[in-house]
């Protein structure tokens, strides 16, 4: 099809499907946690089992929806900034060429339904989908770039994501250590 907006709806459906897959896993894990700490019976006084699962699914799916939406926004910003630095495309053709990769994310989100019972499978499917999309995007945009521009773009994106993830992990570790240090029994 020649319409440039054919794939416009796929990111929304992809984020919704990934959010539901991760949300369903989080609901089952949180219910197990509620049983283990003895809170489940108290919650059942106010909500039926189905209502409790539904409320938890809404909360977790919303949290994952916000997370995946933020990752999409950050990813597109990093990619477009890299294209600004390293691409020789002046007309913006690479933007429309790379949109075909949304189908990869769409099928990856469908595949995530397989891993609803395992966080490891969910993460592997998500990472494999992101990696496949990255390879597809680099392949499709390579016709608009020189070899040095491609190498620069790849290094720019990998290094930027590495720094971003490292900072988040560092902040989480510092927060965790700060909470542990503030507990009275952890002396």
N, C-alpha and C positions, 0 to 999 in steps of 0.2 A: 504494500500500500504506500501511496505517496504522501498521505496526510501526516504531518510532523507530530500530531498529538495522539497518535494511535496508542502509544505506550504510556500516556499521561496518568492513567488510573492505576497502573501496576504498582508503583511504590506504596500507595495507600493500602491496597489489598495485601501486599507483601508484609507491610508493618503490622496490619491487623492479624494476619495468619501467624506470623512469628510471635506476636504478643499473646495470642490465644494459646499457642503451643507451650510457651514458657509459663504462661499464667496457669494452665491446667496442671503442669508439673508442680508449680509453687503451691497450688491449692492442696494437692495430695500430700506434699511434704509438710505444709503448715498444719494440716489436720493430724498428721502423725505426731508432730511436735505438741499440739494442743492435748492430744491423748497422753503423751509422755509426761507433761508437766501438770496434768490434772485440771486443765481449764475447759476442756471440751464439754464436760457435763454441765458446767455453769453456763456456757454459751448456748447449749441446747435448751435451757430453760426459757430463753428469749426467741430462739429461731429453730425451725425444724432443720434436719440435716440438709435437705435440698436448698432451703433458703440460705443457710450458712455457706454452703458450697458456692451458691450463686453470688452472694455478696463478696466472698473472698475472690472469686474469679473476676468480678468487676474491678476490685481493688488491684489485684495483681496484674490483670491485663492492662489496666490504665497505667500502672507504673512501668511495665515493659513497653507499652506504646510510647510513653514519653522518652524512655531510654533509647529505643530504636529510632524515633524521630530525631532526637538530638544527634545520634550517631550518623544518620543520613545527612543532616545539615552540616555537621562537621566534616564528614567525608567529601561531600560535594564542594565545600569551601576549600578544603585542602587540594582537591584535584584541580579545581578551576584556578587556584592560585599557582599551582605548578604549571598548568597550561599557559598562564600569563607569562611566567618566567621562561619557559622552554619551548613553546610552540611557535611555529612560523605562520600559523593559520590566522589570517586577518578577518575573515568573514564569519567565523564562528561555526564552521561546518563540523568541527569535531564534537560539538555539543549534541547535534542531532544524530551523528554516527554512533556515539556511545550509548544513546538511549535504548538501543536494541538489547543492551545488557540487562535491562530491567526484567526481561523474561527469565534470565538466570536466577535472579533473586525470587521471582514469582514461583518458579518450580522448586527452588530451595525451601521456600516457606511451606509449600505443599509437602515436601519430603520431611519437614520437621515434625509432622504429625506422627511419623514413625517412632520418633524418639521421645514421646510424651512421658514415658515411664523412666527415662534416664537422662540426667543432666549432662552426662558425658556425651551421649549420642546427640542431644540437642546442640551442644557446643561444637561438636565435630561437624555436624551438618551446617551450622551457621558459619564456621570458619572456612569450610570447603566452599560454601556458596560465595563468601566474600572473596576468597582467593580466585575462584573461577571468574567472577566478575572483574577482578583486577586484571587477570591475564587477558580476558576478552577486550577490556577497555584499552589496554596497552597495545594489543594487536590492531584494533580498529583505528586508534589514533596515530599509529606509527607512520601511516602514509602522509600525515601532515607535519612530520617532524624529522629532523636530522638524527643520525645515530647518537651524536653527543647530546642532543635535546632529549632523546628517549632515555638515555642513561641518567641524565640530570633529573628528569621527571620521576623515574623510578626511585632514585636515591632520595629525592626530595620527599616523596610520599612515604617511603619506608621510614626514613629518619624522623619525619614529623609525627607519624603515628607512634613510633617507638618512644619518642620524647613524651608525647601525650599520655600514653599508657603507663610509662614509668612514673610520671608525676602523679597520676591517680593512685597507682599502687603505693608509692611512697607516702602520699597523704593518708591513705587508709591504714597503712602500718603505723604511722605516727599517731593517728587517732586511736587505734586499737591499743597501742602501748600507753598512751595518755590515760585512757579509760582504765586499763589494768593498774597503772600506777596510782590512780586516785581511789581505788577500792581499799577499804580498811584492812581486809584480810590478806591482801597481796603484798605484805611487807617482808 
